C-alpha cells in the first residue's frame, strides 16, 4: 500500500522512513534531534523507533 501523502504522521509509527522530508521533520521534532543525527542513528541501528531512541540516548 503506498503512503498517503495527505497525512503528516507516519502510517507505521514503529518505523522511521527517511524517504519523505515531512517524515524526517516529524521524527526530528518527536525525538528532539537533528536530521543528521537521525540519519546516522538509522544507518547504525535500522529504522525501528525504539532502536533509534536507544541509540540517540546513548550517543
N, CA, C and O of each residue as an XYZ file, in Angstrom:
236
protein
N       0.843     -1.171      0.000
C       0.000      0.000      0.000
C       0.897      1.246      0.000
O       1.764      1.363      0.866
N       0.720      2.151     -0.917
C       1.548      3.363     -0.967
C       1.210      4.302      0.188
O       0.108      4.271      0.734
N       2.191      5.141      0.547
C       1.966      6.128      1.604
C       0.896      7.119      1.191
O       0.830      7.522      0.029
N       0.071      7.506      2.122
C      -0.916      8.564      1.915
C      -0.230      9.889      2.233
O      -0.035     10.224      3.402
N       0.133     10.635      1.206
C       0.910     11.849      1.389
C       0.106     13.016      1.938
O       0.669     14.077      2.205
N      -1.203     12.840      2.112
C      -2.010     13.898      2.710
C      -1.908     13.869      4.231
O      -2.273     14.842      4.891
N      -1.423     12.783      4.789
C      -1.274     12.653      6.235
C       0.125     13.061      6.632
O       1.087     12.770      5.920
N       0.248     13.729      7.756
C       1.540     14.202      8.213
C       1.967     13.510      9.505
O       2.566     14.127     10.386
N       1.656     12.253      9.601
C       2.165     11.401     10.661
C       2.427     10.035     10.049
O       1.761      9.655      9.086
N       3.383      9.291     10.589
C       3.749      8.006      9.986
C       2.595      7.011     10.005
O       1.845      6.922     10.977
N       2.471      6.272      8.915
C       1.457      5.235      8.875
C       1.864      4.055      9.743
O       1.009      3.378     10.314
N       3.155      3.806      9.845
C       3.689      2.787     10.743
C       4.537      3.513     11.775
O       5.685      3.864     11.503
N       3.982      3.737     12.944
C       4.671      4.541     13.948
C       5.816      3.809     14.635
O       6.468      4.372     15.515
N       6.069      2.566     14.247
C       7.188      1.833     14.841
C       8.458      1.957     14.007
O       9.531      1.538     14.440
N       8.337      2.542     12.794
C       9.491      2.665     11.903
C       9.653      4.093     11.410
O       8.687      4.843     11.266
N      10.912      4.443     11.158
C      11.245      5.768     10.624
C      11.540      5.619      9.138
O      12.368      4.802      8.735
N      10.851      6.418      8.329
C      11.036      6.404      6.882
C      11.746      7.696      6.491
O      11.192      8.787      6.628
N      12.977      7.562      6.002
C      13.761      8.747      5.651
C      13.562      9.193      4.206
O      14.283     10.072      3.734
N      12.607      8.612      3.501
C      12.415      8.968      2.093
C      11.471     10.157      1.896
O      11.366     10.688      0.790
N      10.788     10.574      2.956
C       9.873     11.709      2.864
C      10.346     12.807      3.820
O      10.535     12.547      5.008
N      10.538     14.022      3.321
C      11.042     15.106      4.169
C      10.098     15.403      5.323
O      10.554     15.681      6.433
N       8.788     15.351      5.084
C       7.856     15.645      6.174
C       8.000     14.631      7.298
O       7.801     14.966      8.466
N       8.346     13.384      6.953
C       8.510     12.368      7.985
C       9.823     12.589      8.749
O       9.878     12.378      9.961
N      10.860     13.005      8.052
C      12.113     13.364      8.716
C      11.841     14.507      9.701
O      12.285     14.466     10.848
N      11.115     15.514      9.245
C      10.777     16.650     10.106
C       9.979     16.188     11.325
O      10.216     16.650     12.441
N       9.040     15.281     11.107
C       8.224     14.739     12.186
C       9.107     14.060     13.234
O       8.997     14.346     14.426
N       9.982     13.158     12.781
C      10.798     12.387     13.722
C      11.855     13.241     14.408
O      12.158     12.997     15.576
N      12.421     14.220     13.739
C      13.399     15.080     14.410
C      12.712     15.873     15.526
O      13.304     16.106     16.580
N      11.485     16.278     15.294
C      10.734     17.002     16.329
C      10.386     16.062     17.483
O      10.596     16.413     18.644
N       9.869     14.902     17.191
C       9.455     13.940     18.216
C      10.654     13.479     19.049
O      10.553     13.343     20.268
N      11.783     13.240     18.389
C      12.965     12.698     19.065
C      13.929     13.784     19.549
O      14.967     13.475     20.133
N      13.591     15.044     19.311
C      14.426     16.173     19.748
C      15.867     16.004     19.266
O      16.810     16.033     20.057
N      16.014     15.828     17.959
C      17.332     15.634     17.379
C      17.416     16.356     16.038
O      16.443     16.962     15.587
N      18.568     16.287     15.416
C      18.746     16.905     14.105
C      18.562     15.858     13.022
O      18.584     14.656     13.289
N      18.381     16.327     11.803
C      18.258     15.396     10.679
C      19.532     14.570     10.527
O      19.466     13.369     10.266
N      20.679     15.202     10.686
C      21.952     14.483     10.540
C      22.074     13.371     11.573
O      22.461     12.251     11.238
N      21.746     13.672     12.826
C      21.825     12.655     13.876
C      20.804     11.544     13.647
O      21.084     10.373     13.904
N      19.629     11.913     13.166
C      18.603     10.917     12.868
C      19.086      9.977     11.768
O      18.941      8.760     11.882
N      19.652     10.528     10.716
C      20.158      9.699      9.610
C      21.285      8.768     10.078
O      21.341      7.608      9.672
N      22.174      9.278     10.927
C      23.258      8.438     11.449
C      22.675      7.305     12.288
O      23.075      6.150     12.142
N      21.739      7.634     13.159
C      21.130      6.612     14.014
C      20.464      5.523     13.183
O      20.650      4.337     13.457
N      19.693      5.909     12.178
C      19.015      4.929     11.332
C      20.036      4.082     10.570
O      19.831      2.882     10.387
N      21.119      4.688     10.131
C      22.138      3.919      9.401
C      22.853      2.932     10.321
O      23.309      1.883      9.864
N      22.955      3.253     11.604
C      23.648      2.379     12.565
C      22.771      1.251     13.095
O      23.221      0.111     13.213
N      21.504      1.574     13.418
C      20.672      0.580     14.115
C      19.405      0.174     13.368
O      18.665     -0.694     13.832
N      19.149      0.789     12.218
C      17.943      0.452     11.469
C      16.825      1.434     11.736
O      17.022      2.438     12.420
N      15.666      1.153     11.205
C      14.579      2.131     11.199
C      13.565      1.985     12.330
O      12.626      2.778     12.408
N      13.725      0.999     13.204
C      12.764      0.870     14.302
C      12.953      2.005     15.305
O      14.063      2.255     15.773
N      11.865      2.683     15.626
C      11.904      3.850     16.501
C      12.542      3.510     17.841
O      13.344      4.289     18.356
N      12.200      2.368     18.410
C      12.753      2.005     19.719
C      14.273      1.896     19.669
O      14.953      2.326     20.601
N      14.811      1.330     18.599
C      16.263      1.204     18.454
C      16.918      2.561     18.249
O      17.982      2.835     18.805
N      16.280      3.408     17.450
C      16.818      4.749     17.195
C      16.792      5.565     18.486
O      17.753      6.277     18.776
N      15.724      5.479     19.259
C      15.647      6.194     20.539
C      16.790      5.775     21.457
O      17.447      6.620     22.064
N      17.022      4.478     21.555
C      18.097      3.986     22.417
C      19.459      4.462     21.927
O      20.298      4.881     22.724
N      19.676      4.397     20.619
C      20.943      4.871     20.055
C      21.158      6.349     20.379
O      22.238      6.738     20.823
N      20.138      7.166     20.157
C      20.269      8.603     20.408
C      20.502      8.895     21.892
O      21.241      9.814     22.245
N      19.873      8.117     22.739
C      20.041      8.300     24.176
C      21.473      7.986     24.617
O      21.982      8.597     25.557
N      22.115      7.046     23.949
C      23.449      6.593     24.346
C      24.588      7.250     23.576
O      25.755      7.009     23.883
N      24.269      8.077     22.581
C      25.341      8.698     21.779
C      25.187     10.199     21.727
O      25.996     10.881     21.098
